[in-house]
Amino acid sequence: MMLILIGFLSGIISGMGIGGGTILIPSLVLLNNIKQQDAQGINLIVFLPVAATALYTHYKKGNIEFMYAKSIIIGGIIGAIIGSILAAKINSSSLRKFFGVFLLLIGIYELFKKKK
């Protein structure tokens, strides 16, 4: 039941475009004692159907600027290759700390950014 709840919350966050991994990965690591690399791998496989569903919904609403998406996709593919190689080489404890610092920095940014 806990995993369904984690998936549900992760799906809501993903559908909003925020990134369900921000909920899914810490939940898997902290509540289920799953290694950081395994949690990230699970996040990636969960991401595919969730992202496809959210993509379809956003596409139907006209919320996608394809001109920007093409360049970002190319950079994202290259970054994903490099990132997955790095994640496999870094020990789980260090990877968890890097992920925590990343989330903390994003949170601080969101707290103090100015409205446009």
N, C-alpha and C positions, 0 to 999 in steps of 0.2 A: 504493500500500500504506500509506503514511504517513497519508493521509486516512482510510482505513478504521480504522486504529489510533486516531487522534484521535477519530473518531466512536464507536468502541467504548468508549473511556475516558469520553467525554462522556456516553454512554448509561448507563453504570454509575452515574456521579455523579448524573445526572438521575433515574434510577430510585430512587435513595436519597432524593430530595427535596432535594438540596443545591444543585443548579443546574449543569447541564452546561456552561453558558456560562463558568463559572470555568476550565474546561479548554479548551473549544473556542475561545473568542475569543483568549486569549493564544497558543494553538498556531497559529491561522491567521495572526495578526499576526507572531509571531516566527519561525516555521518556514517560512511560505509567503509572506512579504512581501505580505500582503493589507492594504489600508487598514482602519483601525479601524471606520469606518462600514460598509464592506462585510462585515467579519467579524461585526459585530453583526447585519446583515441576514441573513447566512447562518445565524447562530445562531437567529434567529427562525423561519426556514423549517424548520430542522432540529428545532427545539423542538416543532413541531406533532405530527408522528407519534410522536416519542419520548414526549412528554407524554401523548398519547392512550393509548399502550401502558401507561405507568406508572400513569395514572389508572385504567384498567381493572383492573389488578392490585391497586392499593390499595383500590379500590371493592369488589372481590371479598373482600378480607381485612377489610373493615369499618373501614378506617382513615381515613374521611372524615367530618368533622363538618359537615354541610351548613348548620347554623345559622350557623356562622362564615364559611363559604365565600361565601355570598351577598353579604355586606357587603364582603368583601375583593375580590370580583370587580368590584363597582361601582367601588370606589376604584382598583383595578388598571387598569381600562379607561381611566378619566380620566387616571391617571398615565402610562399607555402613550402616550396621544395627546400629552400635554405632553412626555414624555421623547423621543419620536421626533422631534418638531419641534425640540427643543433639540439633539439629536444631529446632525441634518442641518445645523444652523447653526454648530456648533462645529467648528474645524479638527481634523483627524485626530490630530495630535500632542497637542493639549490633551485631547481625548476619551480618548486612550490613557492619559494621566497621571491623569485623573479616575478612570478604571476601575482603574488600578493602586493608587491611594490607597484606593479603596473596598475592593478585595480585601485590602489590607494592614490596614485597620481591622477588617474582619471576622475576619481571621486573629488579630490581637491580642486581639480580644474573645474568640474561641474559646479562646485559650491561657489567659486569665486569669479566665474566668467561673467562678463557684462552682457546684458540683454541688448539685442540689436534693435 
